[in-house]
């Protein structure tokens, strides 16, 4: 029997605020965490134990000081050695947060779509791992505080962690200055991850598989196959999930009417929006808003 990896979405975690779509937790894996994929970015830092991680079929070791950075929809699983359970910090955050902390398009392209993405980790020395751990713990402290400037401080520290990771990965893959310059100027427009990001950024528009195929110089069957292989679902299903995820955020964080939300997230009609929402969330938009403790708008209650 084929076992398919589970799909996780950031909107599935009700304790994550739409204002700051980020969550950090300290976890322990005794033996095995099964294969899964998700629609958000994730980094982890191992602080104790030994084992290995498998990302899209490629295995790499895990030990104290291993920092991993995972792209959306990458299938991954973790294994701990029987006598050395893994203890690690995990941080999951929405892709949109990345673009607010790294506003330059060239910067986020380098981080997300570099040629070294097949090796999504770096191994840190004890001293450097302690520095990175201090940064992670400072984000945890800011998340728990009510201090002024809390949100920009969290974003700045997240940006520092990601920049440190990008530098460490670049140094491993291109140890010479010339190599780093080539990495700086790399244009990964042909990457499927670049296309996935394009969908994330333009889902409010009337996107079609044929239009994307023409834009990125692919045949429709080829692009359909690539999207299915990387995100685990068809283009249409993927587009619907991206749109509904934004709709959920608006339902929880605003008082917009459901009919206006349908237009805002890219649906041509409220009927289609309502049908797709019920298919994916097993409830109406109004019920979803009520389930969060917010008052549903008049249109949602119909």
N, C-alpha and C positions, 0 to 999 in steps of 0.2 A: 504494500500500500504506500502510495506517495504521501509524504507529510509536507504540507505547505507551511511556510513561515507565517506567523501571525502578523497582522498589520496594526500599527499603533498610530494614533493621531494626537497631536498636542491638545486638541479640543476634548479628547476623552478624559483628560485630567482636570476635574472640576476645580481643583484648588489652585490652578494656575490663572493669574490675573491677565485679562486681555491688555491691561495697561503695560504689563511687563511680562511677556510670554517666555519666562525662564524659570527653571527649577533645578536646584542642586540637592542631591541626597548622598549620604554615606551608606554604602551597601556591602554586604558580605555574601559571597557565593561559595557554598560548601562543595558542590560538585559540578553542576552544569546549569547554565541559563540557556533555554532553547532558542533556536533560530527565530529571528523576528526582523521586521523592517518597520520604519516609521517615516512620517512626513516632515520631521524636524531634524535639525542638526544636533549632534551630541559629541561631547568630549568626556574623557575619563582619565583619571590619574590613579594608578595602583600605588597604595601605600603599604601594603603587606601581602604576603602570599606569593604563590607561583601557579602558572597555568598557561593557557594559550587562548587566543581569539581567532575565529575564522570569519573573514570578511569576503563575501562574494567568492567563496571557495578557496581563498588564500589564507594560510595559517601563519600567525606570527606569535612569538612568545610574550607572556605577560609576567612581569616581576616588579618589585619595588622600583618606582621611577619610570614605568612605561606610561607615556601619554598618548592616547589615541584620539583621533578626530574623524568622525563618521559623517558622511554625506547622507542626505535624505534617500530613503529607499534602498540603501545598501543592506543586503541580508547578512546578519552577523549573529554569532553565538559565542558564548564564553564557557571555558572549561577550567576548573581548578584541580590541582593535584590533590589526591585524597588526604595527604598529611599536611597540606599547605593551603587552606582556604584563602580565596582572594578577598581582600578588603580594598575598596576603591571608591573614590568620589565620582559620581556621574552628574553631568550637567546637560540638560536638554533645553533647547531654545529655538524659537521660530526663526526661519530664514530672514524674515523682515528685520529682525533685530540686528543681524549681521550687517545689513546695508545701512543701518543708522549709526553703527560704530565704525564701519569702514566705508565711508561715503564714496570714495573713488572707485569707479568701475574697474579700473585696472587692478586695484588692490584685491577686490573680492574675486575677480577672475583668477588671480594668482593663487589665492587661498583655496578656492573650490575646485578649479579645473586644471591644476598643474599636471604635468606628465607623470609625476610621482604619486598620483592619487591611488595607485595600486598598493602603495605602502603607507597606509594611513596612520602611522605612529612614529614616535621617536623614543629612544631610550636615554633617559637623563641620568647624569651622575648624581650621587647622593646630595651634594651641595646644591646643585641646580634644582633637583626635585623638591628640596625643602623651600626654595624660593617660590616655585610655582605653587606648592601646597599652601604657602602663606597667602598668596594671591587668592586662591580658591576659598580659603577660610575667611578672608576679608570680605569676599562677595557674600558668603553665607551670613556674616555678621550684619552687613548692610541690608540684606533681605529681611532680617529679623528686626531691624531698627525702624524707627519712625523719624530719623534725622532728616534735616533739610539737605537738599542736594543728593538724596539717596539714589534716585534713578540715574542721573548722569554719572555718579561715582561707580555704580555697578557696571554701566556701559563702558566706562573708561578702563576698568580692571578686566572686563571681558576682552576688550580690544587688546590690552597688553598681553594677555594669555595667548590669544590667537596670533598676534604678531610674533611673539616668542616661538610659537610652534612653527610658523611659516619660515622664520629664519633658521631654526634648527633643521627643518626638513630640507630647505634649500642647501644648507651647508653639507648635509649628508649626501645629497644627490649631485651637487655641483660645488665641490670644494674650492675651485678657483674663482677669482673675481670675474673672469670672462664668462664662466659658466653661469654665475649668478646674474650677470647682465642679460644673457640669453634667456634665462628664466623670467626676468623682469619683462622682457619684450615679447614673451610668448603670446600668441593669439589663439585661444582654444575654441574658436567659433565652431569647429566641427564636432566638438564633444557633445555626447548625448546629454551630459549634465548641463551644458549651456542651453540646450533646447528645453530641458526640464525647467531650468530657471526662467527662461523666456515665458513659458506657460504660467509660472508663478507670478510673473510681473504683469502679464497681459491678459489674465483670465477674464477681466471685465469686458474684453472686446469679443467680437464674433469670431472666435478661433475655430478653424477646421483642420482636419488632418491633411487635406489636400493643400491648404494654404501654407501650413507649416512645412510640408514636404517641398513645396516650391521655394519657400524662403530659404531653407537650409540645404537645398540642392540634394534632396533624397527622393527616392521613389516612395509612394504611399505605403506599399507593402513592407519596404525596408524600415521606414520610420515607425510603422505600427508595431513591427516585430521588436525593434529596439526599445520602444517605450514599454511594451508588455514585459520584456525581459528585465528591465531595470526597475520599474515601479510595481510590477506584479499585477497589472490590470490594464485594460484597454485604454486608449486615449480618451474616449468619451467618459468612461467611469472616472478616470484620473481627473479630468477637467471638472466634472461634477463635484468630486470630493474637495478639490481646491476651492471651488466657489462656495460650497456648503460650509466649509471650515470658516471662511470669512463671514458668512451669514451668521453662524453661531456666535462669533465674536461680537458682531453688531447687535445681535439680540440680547446679549448679556451686558454690553457696555453702553448702549444707547437706548433712547426711547423712539427710534425710528419705527415707522409703520412697516409691517411685513411686506406690503406691496412695494414700498420704496426700497427696502433691502433687496428684494428680488431684482430690481433694476440695477441697483448699485453693484451687485456681485456678478452681473452679466447674463441673467436669464431674460429671454425675450418676452415671457409672460408669467404672471403670478401663478397660473395653473400649473405650468411646468415646474416652477420653483417649488411649489407646495408638494407636488407629486414626488419629485426627486428628494426633497427634504424628508418626507415620510419614509421613502425607501431606505435612506441611509441612516436616519436617526430613530426610526420606529416610533415617531411621534410628530405632531404638527409643529410648525414654528411657534405658535402660541403656547402649546404645552411645554416646549423646550424652555421658553422664557419663564413660564410659571414655575417650572421645576427648579429654576435657579433662585427663586424667591423674589423675582422682579414682577411687577404688574404688567400683564400682557396688554398690548394696545387693542383698540376696538376691532381692527381688521383681523388680528390674530385670533380673536376669540370666536370668530364666525365659524 
